[in-house]
């Protein structure tokens, strides 16, 4: 049975957790797919890998109600925005998926960081 709701998470935190997990997944896909696209995709790969790691960590920090989740939320939002900007420059389906998903994650992370 999957966890339906984390007791301490309000709707905004739950949405941010979901957005972070989705961002981590799409960035893992993008980084892997970009690996076969040539050296011009190196920056995209690095940013996607950073987002995947930080977004997953941010989701875990929120799930356990870490007192550091707000600071990590700022970093996650910054990385999501930078990665989305990079991905918009590429026509690949995986890059366009990142460019679409990451701004929403950045917005919810900023909201969590300021709460």
N, C-alpha and C positions, 0 to 999 in steps of 0.2 A: 504494500500500500504506500503510495507516494504521500509525502508531507503536503498537506493542503494549505496550511497557514502557520506562520511563526507567531507565537503568542505576543511577543513584544513589538512586532512589526505592524505599523499602521499601513494604510493603503499606499501612501507615498513610498515608504520603505519597501514594501512588497513589490511595487511596480519597479523600483530601482533594482532590486535583486533580480527580478525577471529580465529587465533590460540588460543588466551586466552579464547575465548568463547567456543571453542571446548574442550580445556583442562578442563574448569570448568564443562562442561557436562559429560565428560568421568570420571572425578574424583568423581562427585556426584554418578554416576552409580556404580563405583568401591567401594566407601565407603559404599554405601547401600548394595551391594552384599556381601562385606566382613563382614558385621555385622552378617551375618548368618553362617560364616565360623569358628567361635571359637575365643578364646582369642589370639591365635598366630597371628591374623591379626590386632591386636590393633594398631601397629605402622603404618601399611598401611592405616588404616582408618583415623588416625590422620593426616598423611601427605596428603592424598587425600582431606580431608576436608579443610586443610590449602590452598592447591593449588586451590581448587574450589573457596574459598573466595577471595584469593589474585588475582587470574587470572581474575575473574569477576570485581573486583575493578580496576585492571590495565586497563582493556578494557574501563571501564567507565571514568577513568582519561584521557586516550588517546582521547576518544570521545569528552570530553569537553575541551581538550587541556590544562589540568592542568600542571602547572609548576613543579609538583612533579612526573609526570609520569616516568621520567627517574630513579629516586631513587626506585620507586615501581617496575620498570622493572627489576632492579638488584635482588631484593628480589624474584620476581616471577620466574626469571630464576634459582636462587639457589634452590627454593622449587621444581620447576619442575624437576631439575636434581636429587635431593635427592629422590623425590617420584618415579621417573622412575627407579632409582637404586633399591629401595625397591620392586617395582612391578615386576621387572625382576626376582626376587627370588621366585615368586609364579606362578604356572601353570594355575591359573584360567583365563578364557577368559577375564574377566573384567580387571584383573591385566595386562595381556598381551596387551590389548588395550591401557591402560595408558602408559605402557613401550614404545609403538610404537609412540604415539601421543605427549607425553610430551617433548622429546628432541627437536622436531621442535619448540614447543612453547618456550622453553628455549633459543634456538638460536635466534628466532626473538625478544624476550624480551631483550637479550643482545645487539642485534643490535640497538634496540630503546634506550636502556640505554646509549649507546656510541655515539648516534647521537646528 
